[in-house]
Amino acid sequence: MKKTLFSFLLFLGFVAVVQAQEISQNAIGIRVGDNDGFGTEVNYQRALGDNNRLELGLGWRSANSFNAIRLTGLYQWVWRLDGNFNWYAGVGAAGGFFDFDNDFVDDDTSESFLNAAGTIGIEYNFDIPLLLSLDFRPEIGILNDIDDSLEFDIALSIRYQF
């Protein structure tokens, strides 16, 4: 029994060492996605360790009668899949202001919001200082009188690493 337990712990340690990697210290770029309208975000990532990082984004979203400006902060864990492919997951929050103009009922609303956010994605780290990623970001409104529903955002990002 002790040999089996020791072998299992040794195997887990080996897997952790093999999966460990070093991510870029800094990356900056854009994130382009679609959730209730076209949205873009200037995005910055800062490594906090060998496999975790902080992601900050300042974004703008626009639809037919909806405009929003937002600030997003996410804490992410990064794992290596194969070669230069990584996958990541994280949690955080987003806050900002939106303006909703409903011409059908002649109703204009402006309000601030705060959302809880998560993220999961896949990225490819090129041999040049370029990072390309595709992610899925669910968000739920926690401080918002108008819309507290669950929203989903899928986006493509391109970042310069330094």
Residue pairs with C-beta under 8 A, 6 or more apart in sequence:
19 51
19 79
19 80
20 50
20 51
20 80
21 50
21 51
21 78
21 80
21 86
22 50
23 47
23 50
23 51
23 53
23 78
23 86
24 45
24 47
24 125
24 129
24 131
24 161
24 162
25 46
25 47
25 162
26 44
26 45
26 46
26 47
26 161
26 162
27 44
27 45
27 131
27 159
27 160
27 161
27 162
28 42
28 43
28 44
28 45
28 159
28 160
28 162
29 42
29 43
29 131
29 157
29 158
29 159
29 160
30 40
30 41
30 42
30 43
30 157
30 158
30 159
31 40
31 41
31 43
31 57
31 59
31 135
31 155
31 156
31 157
32 38
32 39
32 40
32 41
32 155
32 156
32 157
33 39
33 41
33 137
33 153
33 154
33 155
33 156
34 153
34 154
34 155
35 61
35 151
35 152
35 153
35 154
36 61
36 63
36 66
36 151
37 61
37 62
37 63
37 64
37 66
38 61
38 62
38 63
39 59
39 60
39 61
39 62
39 153
39 155
40 59
40 60
41 57
41 58
41 59
41 60
41 70
41 72
41 155
42 57
42 58
42 59
43 55
43 56
43 57
43 157
43 159
44 55
44 56
44 57
45 53
45 54
45 55
45 56
45 76
45 159
46 53
46 54
46 55
46 56
47 53
48 54
48 75
51 77
51 78
51 79
52 75
52 76
52 77
52 78
53 75
53 76
53 78
54 73
54 74
54 75
54 76
55 72
55 73
55 74
55 75
55 76
55 90
55 92
55 119
56 71
56 72
56 73
56 74
57 70
57 71
57 72
57 73
58 69
58 70
58 71
58 72
59 69
59 70
59 71
59 72
60 67
60 68
60 69
60 70
61 67
61 68
61 69
61 70
62 68
65 100
65 101
65 102
65 103
66 98
66 99
66 100
66 101
67 98
67 99
68 96
68 97
68 98
68 99
69 96
69 97
69 98
70 94
70 95
70 96
70 97
71 94
71 95
71 96
72 92
72 93
72 94
72 117
73 92
73 93
73 94
74 90
74 91
74 92
74 117
74 119
75 90
75 91
75 92
76 88
76 89
76 90
76 119
77 88
77 89
77 90
78 86
78 87
78 88
79 86
79 87
79 88
80 86
81 87
81 122
84 124
84 125
84 126
84 127
85 122
85 123
85 124
85 125
86 122
86 123
86 124
86 125
87 120
87 121
87 122
87 123
88 119
88 120
88 121
88 122
88 123
88 135
89 118
89 119
89 120
89 121
90 118
90 119
90 120
91 116
91 117
91 118
91 119
92 117
92 118
92 119
93 114
93 115
93 116
93 117
94 114
94 115
94 117
94 139
95 112
95 113
95 114
95 115
96 112
96 113
97 110
97 111
97 112
97 113
98 110
98 111
98 113
99 108
99 109
99 110
100 107
100 108
100 109
100 110
100 146
101 107
101 108
102 108
102 109
109 146
111 144
111 145
111 146
112 143
112 144
113 141
113 143
113 144
113 147
114 141
114 142
114 143
114 144
115 139
115 140
115 141
115 142
115 144
115 151
116 139
116 140
116 142
117 137
117 138
117 139
118 137
118 138
118 139
119 135
119 136
119 137
120 135
120 136
121 133
121 134
121 135
121 136
122 133
122 134
122 135
123 131
123 132
123 133
123 134
123 157
124 131
124 132
124 133
125 131
125 161
126 132
129 160
129 161
129 162
130 158
130 159
130 160
130 161
131 157
131 158
131 159
131 160
131 161
132 156
132 157
132 158
132 159
133 156
133 157
133 159
134 154
134 155
134 156
134 157
135 154
135 155
135 157
136 152
136 153
136 154
137 152
137 153
137 154
137 155
138 150
138 151
138 152
138 153
139 150
139 151
139 152
139 153
140 148
140 149
140 150
140 151
141 147
141 148
141 149
141 151
142 148
